[in-house]
């Protein structure tokens, strides 16, 4: 016997299919003058063992005549020209003399991971009812610790096309 307050069954995360993964780089800088090193402070180091923060924004379904994925990549590339550290990589330096390590962000323009996913059988209301691991399919850096920025993008974004909207998660 069911109850009026019974929770809806949410769709499994298998409904989210990755269409493509690319690296979006900042708009080019001909002379390379944007390449700087940003040394991490002791406060920054505290967060190296934490997982990437997950946030999502949900928007109405865009006009089908507009190539929203292409526009988002282009806009991201332009934005990375301004906030270039996000397109860099974390560098670890081993100090042999005292057996410690230090870190800095190399603003080398390596780029940001951009994932395009499809979940056209999932509605916005389905997304809002999800909990726990069911959310993971909307985020491209699940379980990635900030320390892994030495091999992974410092920022990863996923655009998921839903039945009646679009979800952008980081």
C-alpha positions in Angstrom: 0.0 0.0 0.0 1.4 3.4 -1.0 1.2 6.6 0.9 0.5 10.1 -0.5 3.8 11.2 1.0 5.8 8.5 -0.6 8.9 9.7 -2.5 9.0 9.4 -6.3 11.4 6.9 -7.7 14.3 8.9 -9.2 16.0 7.9 -12.4 19.3 6.1 -12.2 22.4 8.0 -13.1 22.8 5.8 -16.2 20.4 8.2 -17.8 23.2 10.7 -18.1 25.4 9.9 -21.1 28.6 11.8 -21.9 28.5 13.0 -25.5 32.0 14.7 -25.5 34.9 15.8 -23.4 37.1 18.6 -24.5 39.6 21.1 -23.1 38.7 24.7 -23.4 41.7 27.1 -23.4 41.7 30.8 -22.9 41.6 33.0 -25.9 45.1 33.2 -27.2 47.6 35.6 -25.9 50.3 36.1 -28.6 53.2 37.1 -26.4 52.5 34.7 -23.5 52.6 37.5 -20.9 49.7 36.0 -18.9 51.9 33.1 -17.8 52.5 33.7 -14.1 53.0 31.6 -11.0 50.6 32.0 -8.1 52.1 30.6 -4.9 49.7 29.1 -2.5 49.4 30.4 1.0 49.2 28.3 4.1 45.5 28.9 4.1 45.2 27.6 0.5 47.2 24.4 1.5 44.4 23.5 3.9 42.1 22.9 1.0 44.4 20.6 -1.0 42.9 17.5 0.6 39.3 18.5 0.0 37.2 17.3 -3.0 36.3 19.9 -5.6 33.2 21.8 -4.6 30.1 20.8 -6.6 27.6 23.4 -7.7 24.9 23.4 -10.3 22.7 25.9 -12.1 19.6 24.9 -14.0 18.2 26.8 -16.9 15.2 26.5 -19.2 15.6 24.6 -22.4 17.3 26.9 -24.9 16.0 27.6 -28.4 16.9 24.5 -30.5 18.1 26.8 -33.3 20.9 28.0 -31.0 24.1 25.8 -30.6 24.3 26.4 -26.8 27.3 24.1 -26.4 29.4 26.0 -28.9 28.3 29.3 -27.4 29.2 28.2 -23.9 32.7 27.0 -25.0 33.3 30.3 -26.7 32.2 32.3 -23.7 34.3 30.2 -21.4 37.3 30.7 -23.5 36.8 34.5 -23.4 36.2 34.4 -19.6 39.4 32.3 -19.1 41.4 35.2 -20.7 40.4 37.2 -17.6 40.4 34.6 -14.9 43.4 32.7 -16.4 44.4 30.9 -13.2 41.4 28.5 -13.6 43.0 27.4 -16.9 46.4 26.6 -15.2 47.7 23.6 -13.4 48.8 23.0 -9.8 52.6 22.3 -9.6 54.2 20.5 -6.7 57.9 21.2 -5.8 59.7 18.8 -3.6 62.3 20.5 -1.3 65.0 17.9 -0.9 66.9 19.9 1.8 64.0 19.8 4.4 61.8 17.1 2.8 58.8 19.4 2.4 56.7 20.3 -0.6 55.4 23.6 -1.9 52.7 24.3 -4.4 51.9 27.0 -6.9 49.5 27.5 -9.8 51.2 27.7 -13.2 49.0 29.9 -15.3 50.0 28.1 -18.4 46.7 28.1 -20.2 46.4 24.3 -20.2 42.6 24.7 -20.1 39.4 23.7 -18.4 37.8 20.3 -18.8 34.4 20.8 -20.6 32.0 17.8 -20.6 28.8 17.8 -22.8 26.3 15.2 -21.5 22.8 14.2 -22.5 20.0 13.2 -20.2 17.0 13.8 -22.4 14.8 11.4 -20.5 15.4 13.3 -17.2 13.3 16.3 -16.4 14.2 19.3 -14.2 11.8 17.9 -11.5 13.6 14.5 -11.7 16.9 16.3 -11.0 15.5 18.3 -8.1 14.3 15.0 -6.5 17.7 13.3 -6.8 19.9 12.7 -3.7 23.2 11.2 -2.8 25.1 9.4 -5.5 22.3 10.1 -8.0 23.7 13.7 -8.3 27.2 12.5 -9.2 26.4 12.0 -12.9 25.9 15.8 -13.3 29.4 16.7 -12.1 32.6 16.0 -14.0 35.1 15.8 -11.1 33.5 13.4 -8.7 35.9 12.3 -6.0 38.7 14.5 -7.3 40.7 16.2 -4.6 42.1 19.6 -5.1 45.6 18.1 -4.8 44.9 16.3 -8.0 45.1 19.6 -9.8 48.7 18.6 -10.7 47.2 16.3 -13.3 43.6 17.4 -13.6 42.0 20.7 -14.6 41.7 23.2 -11.8 38.1 23.7 -13.1 35.9 21.2 -14.8 32.4 22.0 -16.1 29.6 19.7 -17.4 26.7 20.9 -19.4 23.9 18.3 -19.3 20.9 18.6 -21.7 17.7 17.6 -19.9 14.3 16.9 -21.3 13.0 20.3 -20.4 16.1 22.3 -19.4 19.9 22.4 -19.1 22.1 21.8 -16.1 25.6 23.3 -15.8 27.6 21.7 -13.0 31.2 22.0 -11.9 
